[in-house]
Structures are given as structure tokens and as C-alpha cells.
Amino acid sequence: MTLDMLKQVDWVQVLTNVAKTVGVILVAVGVGGLVVTLGIPEAIIGAFLLIVRLAISAWGTLATILGTGTAVLAVS
């Protein structure tokens, strides 16, 4: 890849995708470990997964906002 090609990459989107994937993996492993060791009831796990889904949605919105700010700065 040339330097010009690297400048055209939307790094916010790349980092968002990586963070989302890593976050989901860490949460899945963490929740699995907690369920096995503590025997947590299903209702609590369901509520926790709802919070995780909301966080993932908010992360997408944050990436959009940051991407827009980057585009505005690039145009200036």
C-alpha cells in the first residue's frame, strides 16, 4: 500500500470494527465464565446482554459522529 492509499482509509471505521469484534469476544468469554462459575440466573444474563447490545448501538453512533468530524476537518 502506498501512503496515498493509507490516507484514504477510514481509520475510524476500521478501529470501530476491530473494537466491536474484540468487545463481543471479551463479553462472550466473560459472561460464559461467570455463568459457569457462579450459576447466575437467566434473567440477569438477559439484562446484561441487553446492555451490551445498547452499548454496541451507541458505539456505531459514536463512530458516525467521529467520522463526520473527521470529514469536516479534511474538507477545511
C-alpha positions as a printed NumPy array, in Angstrom:
array([[  0.   ,   0.   ,   0.   ],
       [  1.198,   3.468,  -0.757],
       [  0.984,   6.411,   1.6  ],
       [ -1.807,   7.913,  -0.502],
       [ -3.847,   4.726,  -0.169],
       [ -3.336,   4.734,   3.606],
       [ -4.587,   8.32 ,   3.79 ],
       [ -7.824,   7.286,   2.069],
       [ -8.612,   4.54 ,   4.578],
       [-11.394,   5.448,   7.019],
       [ -9.441,   4.592,  10.158],
       [-12.344,   5.411,  12.465],
       [-14.419,   2.724,  10.769],
       [-11.539,   0.235,  10.862],
       [-10.978,   0.827,  14.579],
       [-14.724,   0.653,  15.215],
       [-14.966,  -2.743,  13.547],
       [-11.958,  -4.075,  15.45 ],
       [-13.196,  -2.729,  18.788],
       [-16.676,  -4.136,  18.222],
       [-15.31 ,  -7.589,  17.427],
       [-12.899,  -7.634,  20.36 ],
       [-15.602,  -6.337,  22.694],
       [-18.089,  -9.01 ,  21.695],
       [-15.483, -11.743,  22.135],
       [-14.421, -10.464,  25.558],
       [-18.008, -10.129,  26.74 ],
       [-18.92 , -13.599,  25.484],
       [-15.948, -15.182,  27.251],
       [-16.551, -13.178,  30.421],
       [-20.252, -13.955,  30.584],
       [-19.626, -17.614,  29.857],
       [-17.101, -17.799,  32.648],
       [-19.404, -16.065,  35.112],
       [-22.361, -18.258,  34.241],
       [-20.35 , -21.415,  34.771],
       [-18.64 , -20.365,  37.991],
       [-21.473, -18.501,  39.706],
       [-24.611, -20.108,  38.308],
       [-26.203, -16.722,  37.572],
       [-29.963, -16.759,  36.809],
       [-31.064, -16.363,  33.19 ],
       [-32.936, -13.071,  33.807],
       [-29.773, -11.32 ,  34.942],
       [-27.844, -12.619,  31.942],
       [-30.612, -11.421,  29.607],
       [-30.497,  -7.937,  31.132],
       [-26.728,  -7.822,  30.816],
       [-26.877,  -8.861,  27.154],
       [-29.433,  -6.102,  26.529],
       [-26.999,  -3.566,  27.986],
       [-24.24 ,  -4.925,  25.744],
       [-26.471,  -4.603,  22.658],
       [-27.274,  -0.999,  23.586],
       [-23.563,  -0.278,  24.015],
       [-22.825,  -1.729,  20.573],
       [-25.529,   0.504,  19.058],
       [-24.121,   3.555,  20.828],
       [-20.634,   2.69 ,  19.57 ],
       [-21.895,   2.801,  15.97 ],
       [-23.429,   6.227,  16.576],
       [-20.198,   7.472,  18.137],
       [-18.219,   6.237,  15.136],
       [-20.594,   8.076,  12.807],
       [-20.173,  11.298,  14.774],
       [-16.38 ,  10.961,  14.828],
       [-16.313,  10.088,  11.124],
       [-18.344,  13.202,  10.31 ],
       [-15.962,  15.341,  12.344],
       [-13.007,  13.84 ,  10.511],
       [-14.625,  14.523,   7.153],
       [-15.295,  18.153,   8.106],
       [-11.684,  18.617,   9.187],
       [-10.437,  17.025,   5.97 ],
       [-12.504,  19.425,   3.86 ],
       [-11.314,  22.51 ,   5.788]])
